[in-house]
Amino acid sequence: MKTLTLMLVPTLLCPGVFGQQKSPIKSLPPLPDNMDCEKLKDGTELPSNSSGTVVRRGAMYYVCRPKADTFLTSLPNTVTVAAVVRSTQTITCGDGSTSDCLREDFSTEARVRKFMDGTDLWRYFDEAAPTHADLVLQFVANEQAGTSPQITLRVQDSNTGTWVYYESRPVTDLENNVNRLINHFIAKCGRAPIRSAAEISRRRQCAESAAQLSALKSGYEAKRKDYDFKNTHILDAQMEECELHWKDYVCLAHDNSMYASNWNESGKELKRKMDLEYEELKTIEQQINSLTRSSCQQ
């Protein structure tokens, strides 16, 4: 019994020496449950335009993206969407340097936008300006003139700034690719349409009518301005008509009996043209009135 007591005393007196225990190894926090994460290989750099977020766990790095199924299926019916298109081309700078330059590809951007507006996107979402939208859909269609063109759709949550959806595909037919990308995104959202197909069809018809009306009004204003100017400056208009057919000196000397017939003929031709212009203006006015009275303008 005494022996046991002696052996225990040092333990009680020097707990730091005899009672020391190893600290448990702290476990690393798990990767986010609401994100799909992929381990980055050593030496791999995340592209600056990547849709992912880099997460570190110990010495390991992961690129994580929000789980689209979770985020997209929980969107409220009131969510608003903006669509933007970005397209660039690599061109020779033209300054003698060996480096290349980038320029915006306006033609491709316009085509992608047109094809996108022809999809069912606006059956399922309300459109808003990019500065106010809850979600921003970004199409990236660079190097469409290259040998291996790609088109990418990625979706950003405006509240958090994170990319919540991503799909990229090689371009075979641009219109088909845009349709597929939008259809896949809508399917991921699992939403019921908020508008009927008939309503969308009517909206498109109204948009076409509005564009046509705008073009008609613009053309009418230009033609009317030209017609009114000729009516109020008849001598200037006749001189211009005369110079289309004869030398300047013939028109300038129209008071001379030698050139009077030429001047008179130019006057007749001007009147003929103005009569045709007047009939054309009346036709355009009727077209404008018809479009203005359509149901889309009510």
C-alpha positions as CSV (number, residue, x, y, z in Angstrom):
1,M,0.0,0.0,0.0
2,K,2.9,2.4,0.8
3,T,4.5,1.6,-2.5
4,L,1.3,2.5,-4.3
5,T,1.2,5.8,-2.5
6,L,4.7,6.7,-3.4
7,M,4.1,6.0,-7.0
8,L,1.0,8.3,-7.1
9,V,2.6,11.2,-5.4
10,P,4.8,12.3,-8.3
11,T,1.8,12.1,-10.6
12,L,-0.2,14.4,-8.3
13,L,2.7,16.8,-7.8
14,C,3.8,17.0,-11.4
15,P,0.8,16.6,-13.6
16,G,2.5,18.5,-16.4
17,V,5.2,15.9,-16.7
18,F,3.4,12.6,-16.0
19,G,-0.1,13.6,-16.8
20,Q,0.5,15.2,-20.2
21,Q,-1.6,13.9,-23.1
22,K,-1.5,14.6,-26.8
23,S,-4.0,17.2,-28.1
24,P,-6.6,15.7,-30.5
25,I,-6.0,16.6,-34.2
26,K,-8.5,19.1,-35.3
27,S,-10.6,17.9,-38.2
28,L,-11.0,20.1,-41.2
29,P,-14.5,21.7,-41.7
30,P,-16.5,19.9,-44.4
31,L,-17.0,21.3,-47.8
32,P,-20.2,23.4,-48.2
33,D,-23.3,21.2,-48.4
34,N,-24.9,23.5,-50.9
35,M,-22.1,23.4,-53.4
36,D,-20.6,20.9,-55.8
37,C,-16.8,20.9,-55.3
38,E,-14.0,19.6,-57.4
39,K,-10.4,19.3,-56.2
40,L,-7.9,21.4,-58.0
41,K,-4.8,19.6,-59.2
42,D,-1.4,20.9,-58.1
43,G,-0.3,23.8,-60.3
44,T,-3.7,24.3,-61.8
45,E,-4.8,27.9,-62.0
46,L,-8.5,28.8,-61.9
47,P,-9.3,30.9,-65.0
48,S,-10.3,34.5,-64.3
49,N,-13.7,34.0,-66.0
50,S,-14.5,30.8,-64.1
51,S,-17.9,30.4,-62.6
52,G,-16.6,28.7,-59.5
53,T,-15.4,29.8,-56.0
54,V,-12.1,28.6,-54.7
55,V,-12.3,26.9,-51.2
56,R,-9.3,25.9,-49.2
57,R,-9.3,22.9,-46.8
58,G,-5.9,22.4,-45.3
59,A,-3.3,22.2,-48.1
60,M,-6.0,21.3,-50.6
61,Y,-7.9,23.7,-52.9
62,Y,-11.3,23.1,-54.4
63,V,-13.3,24.9,-57.0
64,C,-16.9,24.9,-55.8
65,R,-20.1,25.9,-57.6
66,P,-23.6,26.2,-56.0
67,K,-25.8,23.2,-56.6
68,A,-28.0,24.4,-59.4
69,D,-30.8,22.1,-58.5
70,T,-31.1,23.4,-55.0
71,F,-30.8,27.1,-55.8
72,L,-32.8,27.3,-59.1
73,T,-35.7,25.2,-57.9
74,S,-36.2,27.4,-54.9
75,L,-36.5,30.6,-56.9
76,P,-39.7,32.6,-56.2
77,N,-42.2,33.2,-59.0
78,T,-41.4,36.9,-58.8
79,V,-37.7,36.5,-59.7
80,T,-36.6,38.8,-62.5
81,V,-34.0,38.0,-65.2
82,A,-31.8,40.0,-67.4
83,A,-29.9,38.6,-70.4
84,V,-26.6,39.9,-71.7
85,V,-24.5,38.7,-74.6
86,R,-20.7,39.0,-74.9
87,S,-18.8,38.1,-78.1
88,T,-15.3,39.0,-79.1
89,Q,-13.0,38.2,-82.1
90,T,-9.2,38.0,-82.2
91,I,-7.9,40.2,-84.9
92,T,-4.5,41.5,-86.1
93,C,-3.8,44.8,-84.3
94,G,-2.6,46.4,-87.5
95,D,0.2,48.3,-85.8
96,G,3.0,46.0,-87.0
97,S,3.2,44.1,-83.7
98,T,3.1,40.4,-83.5
99,S,0.5,40.4,-80.8
100,D,-3.3,40.1,-81.4
101,C,-6.1,42.4,-80.4
102,L,-9.7,41.8,-79.4
103,R,-12.7,43.5,-80.8
104,E,-16.4,43.2,-79.9
105,D,-18.4,41.0,-82.4
106,F,-21.6,43.0,-82.7
107,S,-23.0,40.8,-85.4
108,T,-22.8,37.6,-83.3
109,E,-24.2,39.4,-80.2
110,A,-27.2,40.6,-82.2
111,R,-27.8,37.1,-83.6
112,V,-27.6,35.4,-80.2
113,R,-30.0,38.0,-78.7
114,K,-32.5,37.4,-81.5
115,F,-32.3,33.6,-81.1
116,M,-32.7,33.9,-77.3
117,D,-35.8,36.1,-77.6
118,G,-37.2,33.4,-79.8
119,T,-37.0,30.8,-77.0
120,D,-39.4,30.1,-74.2
121,L,-37.3,32.1,-71.7
122,W,-39.8,34.8,-71.2
123,R,-42.6,32.3,-70.7
124,Y,-41.0,31.4,-67.4
125,F,-39.4,34.6,-66.2
126,D,-40.1,38.4,-66.1
127,E,-37.5,40.4,-67.9
128,A,-35.7,43.3,-66.1
129,A,-32.7,45.6,-66.8
130,P,-29.3,44.1,-65.7
131,T,-29.0,46.8,-63.0
132,H,-32.2,45.6,-61.3
133,A,-32.6,41.9,-62.2
134,D,-32.4,39.1,-59.6
135,L,-30.6,36.8,-62.0
136,V,-28.3,37.8,-64.9
137,L,-28.0,35.3,-67.8
138,Q,-24.7,35.8,-69.7
139,F,-24.1,34.3,-73.0
140,V,-20.4,34.2,-74.1
141,A,-19.8,33.4,-77.7
142,N,-16.2,34.3,-78.5
143,E,-14.2,33.4,-81.6
144,Q,-17.2,32.4,-83.7
145,A,-15.1,32.7,-86.8
146,G,-12.5,30.3,-85.4
147,T,-12.2,26.5,-86.1
148,S,-13.7,25.4,-82.7
149,P,-16.3,28.0,-81.7
150,Q,-17.9,27.6,-78.3
151,I,-20.9,29.2,-76.7
152,T,-21.4,29.4,-72.9
153,L,-24.4,30.2,-70.7
154,R,-23.7,31.1,-67.1
155,V,-26.2,32.6,-64.6
156,Q,-25.2,34.9,-61.8
157,D,-27.2,35.5,-58.6
158,S,-27.2,39.3,-58.2
159,N,-27.6,39.2,-54.4
160,T,-24.4,37.1,-53.8
161,G,-22.5,37.6,-57.0
162,T,-22.0,33.8,-57.3
163,W,-22.5,31.9,-60.5
164,V,-25.3,29.4,-60.0
165,Y,-25.5,27.8,-63.4
166,Y,-23.1,27.0,-66.1
167,E,-23.2,25.1,-69.4
168,S,-20.8,25.3,-72.4
169,R,-21.1,23.5,-75.7
170,P,-19.4,23.6,-79.1
171,V,-21.2,25.5,-81.8
172,T,-22.7,23.5,-84.6
173,D,-25.7,25.7,-85.4
174,L,-25.9,28.9,-83.3
175,E,-29.7,29.1,-83.2
176,N,-30.0,25.5,-82.2
177,N,-27.3,25.9,-79.5
178,V,-29.0,28.9,-78.0
179,N,-32.3,27.1,-77.9
180,R,-30.7,24.1,-76.2
181,L,-28.9,26.1,-73.6
182,I,-32.1,28.0,-72.6
183,N,-34.2,24.8,-72.6
184,H,-31.7,23.1,-70.3
185,F,-31.6,26.0,-67.9
186,I,-35.4,26.2,-67.8
187,A,-35.5,22.4,-67.1
188,K,-33.1,22.8,-64.2
189,C,-35.3,25.5,-62.7
190,G,-38.3,23.1,-62.6
191,R,-40.7,26.1,-63.0
192,A,-44.2,26.2,-64.3
193,P,-44.7,28.8,-67.1
194,I,-46.1,32.1,-65.9
195,R,-47.4,33.0,-69.4
196,S,-49.1,31.0,-72.1
197,A,-47.6,30.2,-75.5
198,A,-50.4,32.3,-77.0
199,E,-49.4,35.3,-74.9
200,I,-45.8,35.0,-75.9
201,S,-46.8,34.7,-79.5
202,R,-48.8,37.9,-79.2
203,R,-45.9,39.7,-77.5
204,R,-43.6,38.8,-80.3
205,Q,-46.1,40.0,-82.9
206,C,-46.6,43.2,-81.0
207,A,-42.8,43.7,-80.8
208,E,-42.5,43.2,-84.6
209,S,-45.4,45.6,-85.2
210,A,-43.7,48.2,-82.9
211,A,-40.4,47.8,-84.8
212,Q,-42.2,48.2,-88.1
213,L,-44.2,51.2,-86.9
214,S,-41.0,52.9,-85.7
215,A,-39.3,52.3,-89.0
216,L,-42.3,53.6,-90.9
217,K,-42.4,56.7,-88.8
218,S,-38.7,57.4,-89.2
219,G,-38.9,56.9,-93.0
220,Y,-42.0,59.0,-93.3
221,E,-40.5,61.9,-91.4
222,A,-37.4,61.9,-93.7
223,K,-39.5,61.7,-96.9
224,R,-42.0,64.3,-95.6
225,K,-39.2,66.7,-94.7
226,D,-37.7,66.4,-98.2
227,Y,-41.1,66.8,-99.9
228,D,-41.9,69.9,-97.9
229,F,-38.6,71.4,-98.6
230,K,-39.1,71.0,-102.4
231,N,-42.6,72.5,-102.1
232,T,-41.3,75.6,-100.3
233,H,-38.1,76.0,-102.3
234,I,-39.5,75.1,-105.7
235,L,-36.7,76.9,-107.8
236,D,-34.0,75.2,-105.8
237,A,-35.7,71.8,-106.3
238,Q,-36.1,72.5,-110.0
239,M,-32.4,73.5,-110.3
240,E,-31.4,70.3,-108.6
241,E,-33.6,68.3,-111.0
242,C,-32.2,70.2,-114.0
243,E,-28.6,69.4,-113.0
244,L,-29.5,65.7,-113.0
245,H,-30.0,65.9,-116.8
246,W,-28.0,68.8,-118.2
247,K,-24.8,70.7,-117.6
248,D,-24.7,73.4,-114.9
249,Y,-24.4,76.2,-117.4
250,V,-27.6,75.1,-119.2
251,C,-29.6,75.2,-115.9
252,L,-28.1,78.5,-114.8
253,A,-29.0,80.1,-118.1
254,H,-32.6,78.9,-118.0
255,D,-33.8,82.5,-118.8
256,N,-32.0,82.2,-122.1
257,S,-34.4,81.1,-124.8
258,M,-31.9,78.6,-126.0
259,Y,-32.2,76.6,-122.8
260,A,-35.8,77.4,-121.9
261,S,-37.1,74.1,-123.2
262,N,-34.5,72.2,-121.0
263,W,-35.6,74.1,-117.9
264,N,-39.3,73.5,-118.7
265,E,-38.7,69.8,-119.1
266,S,-36.9,69.7,-115.7
267,G,-39.9,71.4,-114.2
268,K,-42.3,68.7,-115.6
269,E,-40.0,65.9,-114.4
270,L,-39.9,67.5,-110.9
271,K,-43.7,67.7,-110.8
272,R,-44.0,64.0,-111.9
273,K,-41.6,62.9,-109.2
274,M,-43.3,65.0,-106.5
275,D,-46.7,63.6,-107.4
276,L,-45.3,60.1,-106.9
277,E,-43.7,61.2,-103.6
278,Y,-47.1,62.5,-102.5
279,E,-48.8,59.2,-103.2
280,E,-46.0,57.3,-101.4
281,L,-46.5,59.6,-98.3
282,K,-50.2,58.9,-98.3
283,T,-49.6,55.2,-98.5
284,I,-47.1,55.3,-95.6
285,E,-49.6,57.4,-93.5
286,Q,-52.3,54.7,-94.0
287,Q,-49.8,52.0,-92.9
288,I,-48.9,54.1,-89.8
289,N,-52.6,54.6,-88.9
290,S,-53.4,51.0,-89.4
291,L,-50.5,49.9,-87.1
292,T,-51.4,52.6,-84.6
293,R,-55.0,51.3,-84.4
294,S,-53.9,47.7,-83.9
295,S,-54.6,45.9,-80.6
296,C,-50.9,46.1,-79.7
297,Q,-51.0,49.9,-79.6
298,Q,-54.2,50.1,-77.4
